[in-house]
Amino acid sequence: MTVGDHNEAYAQDDVVIARIVKARGIKGEVACDILTDFPERFQSLDPVTVSLPGGDRLRLTIQNNWFHKGRVVLKFEGYDTMSAAEKLVGASVLIAESAQIPLEADQFYEHEIVGARVASLEGRVLGLVTRLMRTGGTDLLVVEGDDNREHLIPFTEDICTDVDVKEKVILIRPPEGLLDL
């Protein structure tokens, strides 16, 4: 099982694909942390929504983009100086949920699984997925129970046997001892 783009608490149909971390250069470019598993999407986005730290939202046109040292550099139309670009630092670059790239049957977007109720096949409710922990190997579901206990559940087909994104329910078959950790 794999997970796609990230999402945070924005409008229900917004998906965060980048976070602007700094102004770069003197022509108004910004360097962004990439929060999508599909970085090629920056080549065809036009326009995008930018959510500023204070909550204001802008519709901006990407004039140019390129990758540098693990980040995407964006040049927005109308932002032609470093001081103009600095006003965007801390903002999130958003797309509509409907603009997401279609995934394979066993792939999910992170926002589809965060908030899902997790239960064992026997009916034991463990809690809600609060986040996904990316380990470089198998992703882990971070599940917080009603007792504030945190469970780390490997997000694999063997353990997560049924993922219903519409109902926000994940059924698991935990190996012996996993829930005792």
Protein Blocks (a to p, Z undefined) as FASTA:
>chain_A
ZZddddddddfkbccfbdcfbdedjeopacdddfbfblmlmmmgccdddddfkopacddd
dfbdcdeehiacdddehiabfklmmmmgoiacdddfklpccddfkbccfklmgopacddf
kopafbjcfbdcdehiacddddddfkopacdddddfklmmbccfknopacddddehklmZ
Z
